[in-house]
């Protein structure tokens, strides 16, 4: 700033320069993190787990259609006008 003066054009150029520097630093961080993830995470698909599998905690429910009357909630007692 000392060599370019304190005019509005110099201030605008300094602001643009700081945004450009911040962009390239964040792009470099993103690229380095992508390389680290590529090296650390295993490639391929996961196979089945070895050993006994855990029993499900609950039975799966039957499928319900939106046209089923049981799928429609009853109106709330505090707002009967929404029914």
Protein Blocks (a to p, Z undefined) as FASTA:
>chain_A
ZZnojafklmmmmmmmmmmmmmmmmmmmmmmmmmmmmmmpcgdjddddedjddddfbdcd
ddddfklmklpccddfklmmlZZ
